[in-house]
Amino acid sequence: MLLDPRQADPEFGRAATDPGARTAPKPRRDPGYHAPVETSELGAAGSSGDALHLRHFLRIARRCLPLLRPMRTHLIGFAGGVALVGTVAIAVGALFFDLHWTRVLEGQPLTHLEARLLRLDPATFADITGPLDPSARRIVRDRELIGAIGFVLIAGSLGGALFYYLVWILQQINQRLRLQLLDRLQTLSLRFHDESRIGDAIYRLYQDSAMVTSVIQTLILEPTGQILRFVTAIAVVAAFDPALAVVLCAIWPPALLVGRWFSPRLRTGFRRAREANSELTSRIQETLAGIQVIKAYGAEAVEQSRFEQHSTAAFASAFRARNLYAVLGVILFGLVGASLLATTAAAAVQTQLEAGLFAQRLLIGLGFATWTLGRFNLFKAVSGASTQGIEQLFKLWARAQDVSVGLDRVFQLLDLEPEVRDEPGARPMQPVRSGVAFRGVAFRYQPERPVLENIEFEAHLGTITAITGPTGAGKSTLMSLLLRLFDPDAGRIEIDGLDLRKLQLASLRAHVSIALQENLLFGTSVRENIRFAVPHATESEIHEAARIACADRFIEALPDGYDTLLGERGSRLSTGQRQRLSVARAVLKNSSILILDEPTASLDAETEVAMLANLAEWGRRRVVFLITHRLSTIRHADQILVVNDGRIVERGNHVSLVQSNGSYRKWLRSSVSDSPTSSLEP
C-alpha cells in the first residue's frame, strides 16, 4: 500500500512502488500537503536505478544513527571483543595447524616457540637433527589435543557471550524503533488511519521494523567483519606468495559485474514480496475482525478462497525473490570455486618443492620459512576464508536490497508529520468558563466531497446540545473537529473565545471526554476498561462513574464484578452493556466537555431515562453534546441542531422545532409512525 510521505526527508524514505503493485487512491490533504510520490531516488521498480547504491547505503546508515547512538558504548565494546578474540584465534590457529600437520603427522621437530607453549624440552623436541620418534609425536599430539580442547572451550564461551551480547544490543535497537513507530502511528490524524489498512500498519510495525537489526548486521557489522576477514586473509596469503594473493583478488571484477546485474532485480523482487505479505496480513486482520459477519452469511468458503489467493500470491512473490537470491549464490560459488582451485593447485606444487615463503624473514620468529604440509593446509584455510569473505560480502549486498525495502517502509511512516499538531506558542487549556462556539466552520475529506459548510452555533456551559440528522450528514465529523482529530478547512472553533489551534493538543483532549458509537473495549477487566483514560482513578470514582452510566448493577452481577475479564473487544458483553461501559469511561475522565455519540442506541427505555437523568445532573457545570437519532434522548436537550448535507438546517429546542413545519417535524412524524408509543407532544 502506498502511504503519503508528507514533509518527508528529501533524501530518503520516499515511497518506491512498482508498476504491478496495488496502490490506494491518492488522498487529499490540507495546504502544504505533498502528493504521493510514485517513484523515488531509489528508482522505479525494475529499473537500473532501483538498486541500492553506495549513497543510499550511507543514507540508510545515517537514518539509523539516532537509534545506534544510545547503544554506542555497547557497540564499541562488542567490536573490541570481536577484534580481540579474532586476533588471538588467528595466531593460535596458525600454531595448531603447524603442530598437527607438520609436527604430529610429518614428525618434523618443533620450533622453540611451540616447545615452550607445550611445555616441552626444546633439547628433545626442537634442537634435533632428525624427525621426532613415534613416542615424541604421541606426546606432542596429546599436548596439542589438550591445548586445542582448552582453546575451543575458551574461544567458544567468549564467542557465545559475544553473540548473546550482540542479540541483546540489536533487540534494544529494534525496541526503540518499534516504540517510535507506534508513537508516530498514534500521533497521525484519523484521516491517515481512515485511508490506510490496519494490516499494513501492523506489518510495518512488527515485521518491517525488525529490519533495523538486519540493517545493522547486513550493512554495518557483517560487512565490516567480512572486509577485515578478507584483508587479513589476503595479507597472510601474500606473506606466503603474493602471486596467489593477486589470483584471489581477481574474483572482484566479475563479482562486481554480477552484483550490479542482480541488485535492481533483487530489490524489485523483495519489494513485491513485502507488499504481497503486507496484503496477506491485511487480509488476515480483516477476516478475523469480521468473523461474526462471515459466519452469519455462511461465507467461510468465499473467505477461504480469497485467503488462498493472497497467500499464494505472497508465496509466489517470496519464492521468486529467494530463487533469484539462490541463483546469485550459485554464480558466486562458481567464481570462488575456480579461484580456490587455481590457488590450491599452485600452493600444492610449492609444498611439493618445499619452496621458501615470500615473507620468511618476517615469519621466521614463528619458525615458518618454507612450504610444508601444515602451512599448505593453513594456506587452504586462509585462502578459503578470503574467498568466502568475498562471497559473503556480495550475498550481504543482495540481502541489503530486502533490508533497505523494509526500512524504506519504516522510515516512510516515521517521515509522516501529524496533520494536526501544536502551533508555536500554544497554551494549556483551562476548564471551560462560558462554552464552545463554531464560527463559519467548513470541512471536506476530498476536494469534490464537502462534508460541512458554514457551521455556526454556540453551546453554553451547563447545557446539553443534541445533534441529529440523517446518516452521513456530518454529525460525528463536527465532534471530531472539536477534538481536533482534524482541523477545519475554513472558519474556527472556539472555547471561551479562544481558537482551538491556540491550545495545546494534549491539554485540549484532556478536557474532552467522548463515548464513541463503536463502544470499543479491550480484553482486560471491567475496572481497567472504565479507567482507561484515568489509570490512577480510585475505586469510589470508578463506582460513581458506573452508577451515572447505569452500569453498576450489571457489573456487580458479573462473575468477578469489576475484576471480570472481557473478551476481545468486549465480546462477552451485550451491545447495551458495552455502551454503558463506554459512557462510564467518558464520565470518569471528569472533563469540561462531554461528547456522547449515540449513547442510548442500544438501551431499553427505562435504562435510557435513568442514564439521561444522571447525565443531566452530572453535566450541570459542563458542556454536553449528544449525537443521536432517538426522540426520547433528544427531548432532554437544551438545544437541538438538525444537520443535513453538511449544514445546520434547523436549530432550537424540542418544543419550538415541533411547532415549526421543518425537517425536524417531518422526521418526527416518520418516527412516530414507526413507533406507536412515540408522540409529537413535548
Residue pairs with C-beta under 8 A, 6 or more apart in sequence:
1 22
1 23
1 24
1 196
1 197
1 200
1 275
1 278
1 279
1 282
2 15
2 17
2 21
2 23
2 24
2 36
3 15
3 36
3 196
3 412
3 413
3 416
4 26
4 27
4 29
4 33
4 34
4 35
4 36
4 192
4 416
5 13
5 14
5 15
5 34
5 36
5 37
5 412
5 415
5 416
6 29
6 32
6 33
6 34
6 415
6 416
6 417
6 419
7 32
7 34
7 415
7 416
7 417
8 14
8 34
8 412
8 415
8 416
9 63
9 411
9 415
11 41
11 59
12 41
12 56
12 59
12 60
12 62
12 63
12 411
13 63
13 408
13 411
13 412
13 414
13 415
14 37
14 40
14 41
14 42
14 408
14 412
15 36
15 37
15 38
15 40
15 408
15 412
16 39
16 40
16 42
16 43
16 44
16 45
16 50
16 271
16 405
16 408
17 23
17 38
17 39
17 45
18 44
18 45
18 46
18 268
18 271
18 272
19 44
19 45
19 46
20 45
20 272
21 45
21 271
21 272
21 275
22 275
22 279
23 36
24 195
24 196
26 35
26 36
27 191
27 195
27 446
28 445
28 446
28 447
29 191
29 419
30 419
30 487
30 489
33 419
40 408
41 56
42 49
42 50
42 52
42 56
42 267
42 404
42 408
43 49
43 50
43 51
43 264
44 50
45 268
45 271
45 272
46 264
46 265
46 268
47 264
48 264
49 264
50 264
50 267
50 268
51 260
51 263
51 264
51 267
51 401
52 263
52 267
52 397
52 400
52 401
52 404
56 404
57 219
57 400
57 404
60 215
60 219
60 404
60 407
61 215
61 219
61 220
63 407
63 411
64 212
64 215
64 216
64 407
67 173
67 176
67 177
67 212
68 75
68 173
68 216
70 176
71 169
71 172
71 173
74 165
74 168
74 169
74 172
75 169
77 165
78 162
78 165
78 166
78 169
81 158
81 162
81 165
82 162
82 225
85 155
85 158
85 159
85 162
86 228
88 155
89 155
90 232
90 236
92 151
93 378
93 381
94 366
94 378
95 113
95 114
95 117
95 366
96 144
96 147
96 148
96 151
97 374
97 375
97 377
97 378
97 381
98 111
98 114
98 366
98 367
98 368
98 372
98 374
98 375
98 378
99 110
99 114
99 118
99 140
99 144
99 374
100 144
100 374
101 372
101 373
101 374
101 376
101 377
102 108
102 372
102 373
102 374
102 375
103 109
103 110
103 114
103 132
103 137
103 140
103 144
103 374
104 137
104 140
104 141
104 144
105 373
106 131
106 372
106 373
106 374
107 131
107 132
107 137
108 131
108 132
108 372
109 125
109 126
109 127
109 128
109 131
109 132
110 118
110 120
110 122
110 125
110 126
110 132
110 140
110 367
111 126
111 366
111 367
112 122
112 126
112 367
113 365
113 366
113 367
114 126
114 367
115 121
115 122
115 125
115 126
116 122
117 147
118 125
118 140
118 143
118 144
118 147
119 143
120 126
120 139
120 140
120 143
124 136
125 132
125 136
125 139
125 140
132 140
166 221
170 213
170 216
170 217
171 213
173 212
173 213
173 216
174 209
174 210
174 212
174 213
177 209
177 212
177 410
178 205
178 206
178 209
180 414
181 204
181 205
181 209
181 410
181 413
181 414
182 205
184 413
184 414
184 416
185 193
185 201
185 205
185 413
187 418
187 421
188 416
188 418
188 419
189 418
189 419
189 420
189 485
189 486
190 480
190 485
190 486
191 419
191 445
191 486
192 416
192 419
193 201
194 445
197 282
197 285
197 286
198 282
198 285
198 286
199 278
199 279
199 280
199 281
199 282
199 283
199 284
199 285
199 286
200 278
200 279
200 281
200 282
201 413
202 281
202 285
203 274
203 277
203 278
203 281
203 282
204 278
204 409
204 410
204 413
207 274
207 277
207 281
207 406
208 274
208 406
208 407
208 409
208 410
209 410
210 406
211 402
211 403
211 406
211 407
211 410
212 407
212 410
214 399
214 403
214 406
215 400
215 403
215 404
215 407
218 396
218 399
218 400
218 403
219 396
219 400
219 403
222 392
222 396
223 393
223 396
226 389
226 392
226 393
226 396
227 389
227 393
229 385
229 386
229 388
229 389
230 385
230 386
230 389
230 390
230 393
233 382
233 383
233 385
233 386
233 389
234 245
234 248
234 249
234 386
236 382
237 244
237 245
237 248
237 343
237 379
237 382
237 383
237 386
238 245
238 358
238 359
239 357
239 358
239 359
239 362
239 363
240 347
240 357
240 358
240 359
240 371
240 375
240 379
241 346
241 347
241 350
241 357
241 358
242 358
243 346
244 343
244 346
244 347
244 379
244 383
247 339
247 342
247 343
247 346
248 339
248 343
248 383
248 386
248 387
250 339
251 335
251 336
251 339
251 387
251 390
252 390
254 335
255 332
255 335
255 390
255 394
258 328
258 331
258 332
258 335
258 394
259 328
259 394
259 397
259 398
262 324
262 328
262 398
263 397
263 398
263 401
265 324
266 321
266 324
266 325
266 328
266 398
266 401
266 402
267 401
267 402
267 404
267 405
269 317
269 320
269 321
269 324
270 321
270 401
270 402
270 405
271 405
272 317
272 320
272 321
273 314
273 317
273 318
273 320
273 321
273 402
274 402
274 405
274 406
274 409
275 317
276 310
276 313
276 314
276 316
276 317
276 318
277 314
277 317
277 318
279 310
279 313
279 314
280 310
280 311
280 313
280 314
283 306
283 307
283 310
284 307
287 294
287 303
287 307
293 299
294 300
294 303
321 402
325 395
325 398
325 399
328 394
328 395
328 398
329 391
329 395
332 390
332 391
332 394
332 395
333 391
335 391
336 387
336 388
336 390
336 391
339 387
340 383
340 384
340 387
343 383
344 380
344 383
347 371
347 376
347 379
347 380
347 383
348 376
350 371
350 376
351 371
351 372
351 373
351 375
351 376
353 371
354 370
354 371
354 372
355 370
355 371
356 369
356 370
356 371
357 363
357 368
357 369
357 370
357 371
357 375
360 368
360 369
360 370
363 369
368 375
419 486
419 487
420 484
420 485
420 486
420 487
420 505
421 505
422 504
422 505
423 501
423 502
425 502
426 501
426 502
426 503
426 504
426 505
427 502
427 503
427 504
428 503
428 504
428 507
429 495
429 503
429 504
429 507
429 508
429 510
429 511
430 496
431 511
431 592
432 461
432 495
432 496
432 511
432 592
432 593
432 622
432 623
433 461
433 496
434 460
434 461
434 496
434 497
435 458
435 459
435 460
435 461
435 463
435 495
435 496
435 623
436 458
436 459
436 482
436 493
436 494
436 495
436 593
436 623
437 457
437 458
437 459
437 493
437 494
437 495
437 497
438 455
438 456
438 457
438 458
438 478
438 491
438 493
438 494
439 456
439 491
439 492
439 493
439 494
440 454
440 455
440 456
440 490
440 491
440 492
441 452
441 454
441 455
441 456
441 478
441 481
441 488
441 490
441 491
441 492
441 493
442 450
442 452
442 453
442 454
442 455
442 488
442 489
442 490
442 491
443 450
443 451
443 452
443 474
443 477
443 481
443 486
443 488
443 489
443 490
444 450
444 451
444 452
444 489
445 451
450 646
451 474
451 477
451 646
452 474
452 477
452 478
452 481
452 488
452 646
452 647
453 646
453 647
454 491
454 647
455 478
455 491
455 647
455 648
456 648
457 465
457 639
457 641
457 648
457 651
459 465
459 623
459 625
459 639
460 623
461 621
461 622
461 623
462 619
462 620
462 621
462 622
462 623
463 623
463 624
463 638
463 639
464 615
464 616
464 619
464 624
464 625
464 626
464 636
464 637
464 638
464 639
465 623
465 624
465 625
465 626
465 637
465 638
465 639
465 640
465 641
466 625
466 626
466 627
466 628
466 633
466 634
466 636
466 637
466 639
466 640
466 641
467 475
467 478
467 479
467 625
467 626
467 627
467 628
467 640
467 641
467 643
468 475
468 627
468 628
468 629
468 634
468 640
468 641
468 642
468 643
468 664
468 667
469 475
469 642
469 643
469 644
469 649
470 644
473 643
473 644
473 645
473 646
474 643
474 646
475 627
475 643
476 517
476 597
476 627
477 486
478 643
479 514
479 595
479 597
479 625
479 627
480 486
481 487
481 488
481 493
482 493
482 500
482 512
482 593
482 595
482 625
483 508
483 509
483 512
483 514
483 595
484 500
484 501
484 505
484 508
484 509
487 501
492 499
492 500
492 501
493 499
493 500
494 500
495 503
495 508
495 593
500 508
510 591
511 591
511 592
511 593
512 591
512 592
512 593
512 594
512 595
513 533
513 585
513 586
513 587
513 589
513 590
513 591
513 593
513 594
513 595
514 586
514 594
514 595
514 596
514 597
515 579
515 582
515 583
515 585
515 586
515 595
515 596
515 597
515 599
516 582
516 597
517 597
517 598
517 601
517 627
519 570
519 575
519 578
519 579
519 581
519 582
520 569
520 570
520 582
521 529
521 566
521 569
521 570
521 573
521 578
521 581
521 582
522 528
522 529
522 532
522 566
522 569
522 570
523 565
523 566
523 567
523 568
523 569
523 570
524 565
524 566
525 560
525 562
525 563
525 564
525 565
525 566
526 555
526 558
526 561
526 562
526 563
526 564
526 566
526 581
527 542
527 562
527 563
529 566
529 570
529 581
529 585
530 537
530 542
530 545
530 546
530 562
530 581
530 584
530 585
530 588
531 537
531 542
531 585
531 588
532 585
533 585
533 588
533 589
534 541
534 588
534 589
534 590
537 545
537 588
541 588
542 562
542 588
543 552
545 584
545 585
545 587
545 588
546 552
546 555
546 580
546 584
547 614
548 583
548 584
548 587
548 611
548 614
548 615
548 618
549 580
549 581
549 583
549 584
549 587
549 611
549 614
550 580
550 603
550 607
550 610
550 611
550 614
551 577
551 580
551 581
551 583
551 584
554 577
554 580
555 561
555 562
555 564
558 564
566 572
566 573
570 578
570 581
573 581
574 602
575 602
576 602
576 603
576 604
576 607
579 599
579 600
579 601
579 602
579 603
580 603
580 607
580 611
582 599
583 596
583 599
583 611
583 615
586 594
586 595
586 596
587 594
587 615
587 618
591 622
592 622
592 623
593 622
593 623
593 624
593 625
594 615
594 619
594 622
594 623
594 624
594 625
595 625
595 627
596 615
596 624
596 625
596 626
596 627
596 628
597 627
598 627
598 628
598 629
598 630
599 611
599 615
599 626
599 628
599 633
600 607
600 608
600 611
600 612
600 628
600 630
600 632
600 633
601 628
601 629
601 630
603 611
605 632
608 630
608 632
608 633
609 632
612 633
612 636
615 624
616 636
626 633
626 634
626 637
628 634
631 668
631 671
631 678
632 678
634 640
634 654
635 654
635 682
637 653
637 654
638 653
639 651
639 652
639 653
640 650
640 651
640 652
640 653
640 654
640 657
640 664
641 648
641 650
641 651
642 648
642 649
642 650
642 651
642 657
642 662
642 663
642 664
642 667
643 649
644 663
649 662
649 663
650 657
650 660
650 662
650 663
650 664
652 660
654 682
655 682
657 664
657 665
658 664
658 665
658 668
658 680
658 681
658 682
665 680
668 678
668 680
669 680
671 678
672 678
672 679
672 680
